[in-house]
Amino acid sequence: MRVPMLMSIAVACTGKEPADSGGVPLEPLELSGDPAASGVPVGVRTIERDGVTIELWYPAPDSVAAEAASPVDFAGFIPASVTETLGDLALPVIGTTAVRDAPVRNAGEAFPAVVFSHGFGGTRLQSIDYAEHLASRGYIVAAADHPGRMLGDVLPCLFSPPLEGCDLTGFGADPALDDVAVVVDTLDVLAEDGFLSGFVDTERLGMSGHSAGGNTTGAMGDIEPRFAALLSMAAPGAPDRSVPTLLMDGTCDGVIPTEGVDEAFEALPAGQRVRILGAGHLAFSDLCTLELGRLADELLAGRDDVNEALLPQLVALGTDGCPGVVPTVVREECVDAWLPLETSEPIIRHMSTVFFDAHLKGTGPGVQAGVFSGVEVE
């Protein structure tokens, strides 16, 4: 039976001094009272550990605000077999504000960390806006690629016979569980003697995920006891353990029916629910920017080597919630179009921030109803 969410007690900061502040002066976090507003500048690094590629976003000093951030090019996620068959896909780039390899902000205290898990057909970079926002508000955010359900694994499967690199193992199992365990271990190592030493508090861990990553979030909540807050987006990712959990989804999601999230919510030992009226499946990511539906029309339609059974399913997965696509769900709030992304984005930023602030920092009111119109909170 569902019971009211338990407010977690914030663990005291470690008090450990940064191992090497790189000469960065003390700059306490000074954040806007609007949880949806960006905070301090953000740095980003990519590391490899035990065969897992991990992206790390973190608060950076004010001095890096004037430095240029390079947009993210998804060309590196496209297998050679696909480009050899179709040519250069010319994917649109995704804008970013994070500065590559910037120093970590010396705020005088260690930051809590949030691990993020991407969905089927996604990548560690699929929700950059979300990750950068949390980092700007005082979190270390870590996301890994999950081979078996990555964009680059799925694209070769669109052909018949499949091209080299086709890997749909993520359909039958969760390949992300081991990856997330590596991410947590990596945070421990970096906290001990890496560039995050003194900057990250690995006793204040949260986890979040989108779609299949939301299910990973629920599962990891039962595996890793240090996860003190779980946020599952567009997925019925519910743990059995009594840990503060937020299920956030859109009522016009044509991939994960909202009724499935309803059922998961009712079974939560300690949880809340945010329903965004009119939002689709990809509202919780930046994947709409890639215009995968347009690319499918231009490059795949009419080819005699396309897997006609799989293509419609993957196009639907890659366009649900995106501008210019007609929703498949029949509801009053999404008759002709999904809720605009510019409307859903601040809702997602706000709700995720106040949720993690309450349960990892012990600050703020937590998730509350009445902040946004068109949002239902239970």
Secondary structure as GFF3:
##gff-version 3
##sequence-region A 1 378
A	DSSP	beta_strand	42	49	.	.	.	ID=ss1
A	DSSP	beta_strand	52	59	.	.	.	ID=ss2
A	DSSP	three_ten_helix	62	66	.	.	.	ID=ss3
A	DSSP	three_ten_helix	74	77	.	.	.	ID=ss4
A	DSSP	alpha_helix	80	86	.	.	.	ID=ss5
A	DSSP	beta_strand	99	100	.	.	.	ID=ss6
A	DSSP	beta_strand	111	117	.	.	.	ID=ss7
A	DSSP	alpha_helix	128	136	.	.	.	ID=ss8
A	DSSP	beta_strand	140	144	.	.	.	ID=ss9
A	DSSP	alpha_helix	151	154	.	.	.	ID=ss10
A	DSSP	three_ten_helix	155	158	.	.	.	ID=ss11
A	DSSP	three_ten_helix	169	171	.	.	.	ID=ss12
A	DSSP	alpha_helix	176	193	.	.	.	ID=ss13
A	DSSP	beta_strand	200	210	.	.	.	ID=ss14
A	DSSP	alpha_helix	212	223	.	.	.	ID=ss15
A	DSSP	beta_strand	227	233	.	.	.	ID=ss16
A	DSSP	beta_strand	245	250	.	.	.	ID=ss17
A	DSSP	alpha_helix	258	267	.	.	.	ID=ss18
A	DSSP	beta_strand	271	276	.	.	.	ID=ss19
A	DSSP	three_ten_helix	281	284	.	.	.	ID=ss20
A	DSSP	three_ten_helix	287	290	.	.	.	ID=ss21
A	DSSP	alpha_helix	292	299	.	.	.	ID=ss22
A	DSSP	alpha_helix	311	319	.	.	.	ID=ss23
A	DSSP	three_ten_helix	332	334	.	.	.	ID=ss24
A	DSSP	alpha_helix	341	356	.	.	.	ID=ss25
A	DSSP	pi_helix	357	361	.	.	.	ID=ss26
A	DSSP	beta_strand	375	377	.	.	.	ID=ss27
###
